[in-house]
Amino acid sequence: MYDFDKNDVLIVNMLLEDGRMPASEIARRLGGVSERVVRYKIDQMIERGVIQVTAVVNPDAFGLTIKADVFLEVDSDQILNVAKRLAKYDSVTYVACGIGENDISIQLVATDTQEVYHFVTDVIGKTPGVRKTTTSIVPAIIKDVYQWRVPERVGRLAAQRQSGRGTKVKPEAQ
């Protein structure tokens, strides 16, 4: 695990606001930290897999205005194979294996519901090992994964750890 401090948390959240924000601007906002230190911290977090700085594509801008969540029940010995196979399709934006009622969940983008229907029936449905699918059209995404921010409580924990008061931070209220 990466040994982060409170400035790392703030840097990550600033980069989530704007992935092209210069280290000089981040240093200015942090106050008391040099641009060189900020660049070093960003490089370390990238190198250790804590963050990636990348473009986020808006599928709507390319005419892919229909989103669907598809939940799959799969033969237990085929879960990873099916997940990896489906991840290769351009229309699939998310693939995850789960524990519980569904073995795999995917999100896909399409130009219309007919395209979703075709993909679910002719591609997923004919994939060896798939037993059942459940599909939901997603009319609105309120918060997407790239909009997640490191919680303030994590920053507080890092600050306490730095100051030598390694007390636990309460989970955020629901």
VOPAGU-2260 file (C-alpha; in pm, 1 decimal, decimal comma):
REM VOPAGU-2260
SITE   aa  ch    i         X         Y         Z
SITE  MET   A    0       0,0       0,0       0,0
SITE  TYR   A    1     116,6     350,8     -81,9
SITE  ASP   A    2     213,3     553,1     225,5
SITE  PHE   A    3      19,0     869,3     141,3
SITE  ASP   A    4       6,3    1194,7     328,8
SITE  LYS   A    5    -256,5    1469,3     340,5
SITE  ASN   A    6     -94,1    1652,6      47,1
SITE  ASP   A    7    -113,5    1338,9    -167,7
SITE  VAL   A    8    -489,6    1327,0    -106,2
SITE  LEU   A    9    -524,9    1695,1    -197,5
SITE  ILE   A   10    -308,9    1649,7    -509,3
SITE  VAL   A   11    -517,5    1354,0    -626,4
SITE  ASN   A   12    -841,6    1545,5    -581,0
SITE  MET   A   13    -703,3    1848,8    -768,0
SITE  LEU   A   14    -596,3    1625,4   -1056,8
SITE  LEU   A   15    -947,0    1480,0   -1059,1
SITE  GLU   A   16   -1078,6    1834,0   -1105,7
SITE  ASP   A   17    -838,1    1888,7   -1394,7
SITE  GLY   A   18    -591,8    1619,2   -1499,8
SITE  ARG   A   19    -389,0    1880,6   -1689,1
SITE  MET   A   20    -345,1    2109,9   -1389,0
SITE  PRO   A   21      21,9    2212,6   -1378,0
SITE  ALA   A   22     229,5    2113,4   -1077,0
SITE  SER   A   23     297,8    2484,1   -1023,5
SITE  GLU   A   24     -76,2    2552,2    -979,9
SITE  ILE   A   25    -115,1    2255,2    -744,8
SITE  ALA   A   26     181,4    2378,3    -536,5
SITE  ARG   A   27      31,0    2728,6    -525,3
SITE  ARG   A   28    -303,9    2591,9    -402,5
SITE  LEU   A   29    -139,9    2368,9    -142,4
SITE  GLY   A   30      83,5    2643,8      -9,5
SITE  GLY   A   31     416,2    2563,9     149,9
SITE  VAL   A   32     498,4    2289,0    -102,0
SITE  SER   A   33     729,5    2339,2    -399,8
SITE  GLU   A   34     640,9    2256,4    -759,0
SITE  ARG   A   35     927,0    2006,5    -758,8
SITE  VAL   A   36     780,5    1820,0    -458,7
SITE  VAL   A   37     438,3    1811,1    -625,7
SITE  ARG   A   38     588,7    1669,7    -947,6
SITE  TYR   A   39     778,4    1409,4    -745,2
SITE  LYS   A   40     464,4    1306,9    -555,1
SITE  ILE   A   41     262,7    1277,2    -878,1
SITE  ASP   A   42     538,4    1069,9   -1041,5
SITE  GLN   A   43     554,8     840,4    -737,6
SITE  MET   A   44     177,7     789,8    -729,7
SITE  ILE   A   45     172,7     709,8   -1101,9
SITE  GLU   A   46     470,3     473,5   -1072,2
SITE  ARG   A   47     312,2     286,5    -778,5
SITE  GLY   A   48     -28,4     255,1    -944,5
SITE  VAL   A   49    -211,3     489,3    -705,7
SITE  ILE   A   50    -331,9     712,3    -991,4
SITE  GLN   A   51    -342,7     735,3   -1367,5
SITE  VAL   A   52    -376,6    1064,9   -1546,2
SITE  THR   A   53    -581,9    1009,8   -1858,6
SITE  ALA   A   54    -857,9    1154,6   -2076,9
SITE  VAL   A   55   -1218,4    1063,6   -1998,3
SITE  VAL   A   56   -1433,0    1016,2   -2306,4
SITE  ASN   A   57   -1797,8    1123,6   -2317,9
SITE  PRO   A   58   -1976,2     850,5   -2519,6
SITE  ASP   A   59   -2269,4    1086,3   -2588,9
SITE  ALA   A   60   -2038,6    1309,0   -2793,9
SITE  PHE   A   61   -1987,9    1015,0   -3031,6
SITE  GLY   A   62   -2356,9     930,4   -3063,9
SITE  LEU   A   63   -2343,5     651,1   -2805,1
SITE  THR   A   64   -2631,1     788,5   -2600,1
SITE  ILE   A   65   -2776,9     460,4   -2471,9
SITE  LYS   A   66   -2614,2     302,1   -2167,9
SITE  ALA   A   67   -2708,2     -39,0   -2032,6
SITE  ASP   A   68   -2604,7    -241,3   -1732,4
SITE  VAL   A   69   -2601,9    -614,9   -1798,8
SITE  PHE   A   70   -2575,3    -866,0   -1515,5
SITE  LEU   A   71   -2468,3   -1220,1   -1602,0
SITE  GLU   A   72   -2495,7   -1557,5   -1439,0
SITE  VAL   A   73   -2211,3   -1771,9   -1569,7
SITE  ASP   A   74   -2087,4   -2126,5   -1519,7
SITE  SER   A   75   -1846,6   -2101,4   -1226,4
SITE  ASP   A   76   -1551,7   -2239,0   -1421,2
SITE  GLN   A   77   -1603,6   -1982,8   -1700,1
SITE  ILE   A   78   -1641,6   -1655,3   -1508,0
SITE  LEU   A   79   -1296,4   -1509,2   -1579,1
SITE  ASN   A   80   -1294,7   -1635,3   -1939,1
SITE  VAL   A   81   -1632,7   -1476,1   -2010,4
SITE  ALA   A   82   -1536,6   -1150,8   -1836,4
SITE  LYS   A   83   -1211,3   -1122,2   -2032,7
SITE  ARG   A   84   -1384,5   -1204,8   -2360,9
SITE  LEU   A   85   -1654,5    -940,5   -2309,1
SITE  ALA   A   86   -1399,4    -678,9   -2201,7
SITE  LYS   A   87   -1252,6    -688,2   -2553,0
SITE  TYR   A   88   -1564,3    -541,7   -2718,4
SITE  ASP   A   89   -1556,1    -170,6   -2803,1
SITE  SER   A   90   -1909,7    -112,6   -2679,0
SITE  VAL   A   91   -1828,2    -249,9   -2332,6
SITE  THR   A   92   -1712,0      26,4   -2096,8
SITE  TYR   A   93   -1695,4    -166,4   -1767,6
SITE  VAL   A   94   -1654,5    -530,6   -1666,7
SITE  ALA   A   95   -1644,3    -663,8   -1311,7
SITE  CYS   A   96   -1671,3   -1003,8   -1146,5
SITE  GLY   A   97   -1888,8   -1020,3    -839,2
SITE  ILE   A   98   -1987,3   -1244,3    -554,5
SITE  GLY   A   99   -2356,0   -1295,4    -499,3
SITE  GLU   A  100   -2655,0   -1314,4    -728,5
SITE  ASN   A  101   -2460,3   -1209,6   -1039,9
SITE  ASP   A  102   -2121,7   -1338,7   -1147,7
SITE  ILE   A  103   -2033,8   -1058,6   -1390,1
SITE  SER   A  104   -2162,1    -708,5   -1443,1
SITE  ILE   A  105   -2089,1    -504,4   -1752,1
SITE  GLN   A  106   -2186,4    -164,7   -1880,1
SITE  LEU   A  107   -2218,9    -102,6   -2248,0
SITE  VAL   A  108   -2284,6     197,3   -2470,6
SITE  ALA   A  109   -2485,4     196,6   -2792,0
SITE  THR   A  110   -2652,8     422,7   -3043,5
SITE  ASP   A  111   -2999,1     279,5   -2977,4
SITE  THR   A  112   -3184,4       8,3   -2785,8
SITE  GLN   A  113   -3179,7    -221,6   -3089,6
SITE  GLU   A  114   -2800,7    -224,5   -3070,6
SITE  VAL   A  115   -2821,5    -314,4   -2699,4
SITE  TYR   A  116   -3068,7    -593,8   -2778,2
SITE  HIS   A  117   -2841,5    -732,7   -3051,4
SITE  PHE   A  118   -2534,2    -725,7   -2826,9
SITE  VAL   A  119   -2712,6    -891,3   -2533,4
SITE  THR   A  120   -2879,2   -1163,4   -2739,5
SITE  ASP   A  121   -2632,3   -1231,3   -3020,3
SITE  VAL   A  122   -2300,8   -1164,6   -2845,6
SITE  ILE   A  123   -2343,4   -1216,4   -2471,3
SITE  GLY   A  124   -2620,8   -1473,8   -2498,9
SITE  LYS   A  125   -2415,2   -1687,7   -2736,4
SITE  THR   A  126   -2097,2   -1669,2   -2530,6
SITE  PRO   A  127   -2011,7   -2016,1   -2394,2
SITE  GLY   A  128   -2070,7   -2038,8   -2020,4
SITE  VAL   A  129   -2335,4   -1762,9   -1998,5
SITE  ARG   A  130   -2653,6   -1901,3   -1840,4
SITE  LYS   A  131   -2863,5   -1588,3   -1789,3
SITE  THR   A  132   -2856,5   -1212,1   -1846,7
SITE  THR   A  133   -3052,3    -930,1   -1688,0
SITE  THR   A  134   -3037,7    -596,4   -1867,2
SITE  SER   A  135   -3127,4    -247,9   -1743,8
SITE  ILE   A  136   -3122,9      59,7   -1964,5
SITE  VAL   A  137   -2957,7     345,9   -1772,7
SITE  PRO   A  138   -3132,4     677,2   -1848,9
SITE  ALA   A  139   -2916,9     889,3   -1617,3
SITE  ILE   A  140   -2577,4     850,2   -1452,2
SITE  ILE   A  141   -2561,6    1073,8   -1146,6
SITE  LYS   A  142   -2203,6     993,0   -1046,1
SITE  ASP   A  143   -1954,0     802,6   -1258,1
SITE  VAL   A  144   -1643,2     624,1   -1136,0
SITE  TYR   A  145   -1408,7     898,1   -1259,2
SITE  GLN   A  146   -1599,0    1151,3   -1044,8
SITE  TRP   A  147   -1511,7     973,1    -720,4
SITE  ARG   A  148   -1293,2    1177,4    -486,1
SITE  VAL   A  149   -1069,1    1055,1    -208,5
SITE  PRO   A  150   -1286,8    1101,8     102,5
SITE  GLU   A  151   -1196,3    1380,9     344,9
SITE  ARG   A  152   -1172,6    1125,9     625,5
SITE  VAL   A  153    -880,3     961,3     442,3
SITE  GLY   A  154    -700,3    1296,1     432,4
SITE  ARG   A  155    -768,6    1343,9     804,2
SITE  LEU   A  156    -628,7     998,1     875,6
SITE  ALA   A  157    -310,7    1083,6     682,4
SITE  ALA   A  158    -275,9    1410,5     873,9
SITE  GLN   A  159    -317,1    1230,2    1207,3
SITE  ARG   A  160     -63,4     968,9    1103,4
SITE  GLN   A  161     184,0    1242,5    1008,1
SITE  SER   A  162     140,4    1415,8    1340,4
SITE  GLY   A  163     185,7    1090,6    1530,4
SITE  ARG   A  164    -173,8    1055,7    1643,3
SITE  GLY   A  165    -257,7     732,7    1462,9
SITE  THR   A  166    -618,8     717,4    1582,3
SITE  LYS   A  167    -887,3     561,7    1369,0
SITE  VAL   A  168   -1120,8     779,1    1170,2
SITE  LYS   A  169   -1492,3     701,9    1187,8
SITE  PRO   A  170   -1655,3     588,0     862,7
SITE  GLU   A  171   -1856,4     859,2     694,6
SITE  ALA   A  172   -2223,1     874,7     783,6
SITE  GLN   A  173   -2469,9     717,2     544,0
